[in-house]
Amino acid sequence: MRLKTMFLVSLAIVALALATTMTSRAEKPLVISGAAAAEPHDDADHAGESADAHGTDDHADESADAHSDNGHADERADAHGDDDHAGESADAHGDDDHAGESADAHGDDDHSDEGGSDIVKLTGEVAQEAGIVLEQAELDALGESLSLPAEVRFDADRMANVSPRVSGVIDRIFAGEGDTVEYGDRLALISSRDLATLKAQWVTAETRKSLAAQALERAEGLWSKKITSEATVQAARAEHEAAKAESEAAETELHAVGIDHAALEKIATAEDGNNANAYLTAPLSGTVIRRAVTLGGTVTAGDSSAEALFTIVDDSVLWVDIAVYKQDISRVRIGAPVALKSDDGDIITQSTVAFVLPVIDEVSRTATARVIVDNRDKALTPGQFVIADLSVGNAREVLRVPQSAVQLVEGRSSVFVPVDGGFAPRPVMIGTTAGGYVEIRTGLEEGDLFVSDGAFTLKAQLEKDAFGDGHGH
């Protein structure tokens, strides 16, 4: 019991000593802080000045040390320079002066201001070379949209399989896979015995027709002089008609194997070997994407089971077939805007729905909405899978911009706007997305200039500049 009482008394003494020390520390910084606030911020000098200014307080503490039970606590406080350190601390921080400087340096964290380090500095000439395009923000119709899978295909009307019209042997090859050809360009030379026979038949028929025409003319002359009979004239006329029919038939045969009128005129004067030559030519301008022939190979005309010798495509126009789910077919309309996107969401190109095939695939249970795309810039490749952002439903008038104009800058959706010396990101609040466009609810007003094309380039440059600044420190 006695031990317990002594323990409680000890705790009381310690508590009283701590309370006295805390009171001393709480009062003294108020005075020192005021003095320090009035003095310049001279770091180490303040410590000396503070000590001199408060010398009287130190003697008071020493006097108290001689006559007070709490003197040791004051000595410990003075030994550790609590007053001086408190003054130094208050002076070093300058009563939150640094906090003010920090706020000023960072502009109150206002990164939305179109200036400062967020400017991408580009001259007009450089911006033009970089493909930066400015537009005015305008109100326009924007509706709901569906994101559907789609596949890029060749336009069947701009694709040709080239097969031989005569049988023979490949004597020369003029084009290969990947080559660009124009209409009428030679692809290969076939040495054909069959063609030589057809040409010989036509030459024979032409000769017979010419002789029959001369015989008819002579018979008619004699008939006019009553030297020959009418039967002779009729016989000559019949022979001429037969020869003419034979010549026309032989000519038709030659046309069927690709010999035109210009080539016919050269047959009679051609060397023996040339009459066996047949050229395969390009039926359209485009790119050779497949060649299934080798030098010296034998080819057969009219073989439906044989593959084409060449395949040529014109990929300046392509089809994009969108898989429309059964429940959405009624919402798709011809002429609806479509934005074609890559897997990462970037818009590749835009077009409209040309038509919807009136049949549902038995396996996928989807219908096909076809989009015809101008692909002269080679942005799409046949066989490529894309995402089709298809506009559906009722449209409403909103302030809209192309989706590619909105970029994520420092975690916020932003559009780039022109400022003095370059371009700066301006945070915006976006809304509905459809047909490659996005609604701007706040941050941009009607008539404001913004970067409609090239925003990603500016974002990349901004990030590059920020990275460089980071390494500069």
ABEGO torsion letter per residue (X at the ends): XAAAAAAAAAAAAAAAAAAAAAAAAAAAAAAAAAAAAABBBAEAAAAAAAAAAAAAAAAAAAAAAAABAAAAAAAAAAAAGAAAAAAAAAAAAGGGAAAAAAAAAAGGGBAABBBEAABBBBBAAAAAAAGBBBBBBBBBBBBBBBBBBBBBBBBAAABBBBBBABBEBBABBABBBGBBBBBGBBABBBBBAAAAAAAAAAAAAAAAAAAAAAAAAAAAAAAAAGABBAAAAAAAAAAAAAAAAAAAAAAAAAAAAGBBAAAAAAAAABBAAAAABBBBBBABBEBBABBBBBBGBBBBBGBAABBBABBBBBAABBBBBBBBBAAAAAABBBGBBBBBBBAAGBBABBBBBABBBBBBBAAAGBBBBBBBBBAAAGABBBGBBBBBBBBBEBBBBBBBBBAAABBBBGGBBBBBBBBBGEBBBBBBBBBBBBGGBBBBABGBBBGBBBBABGAAAAAAAAAAAAAAAAAAX
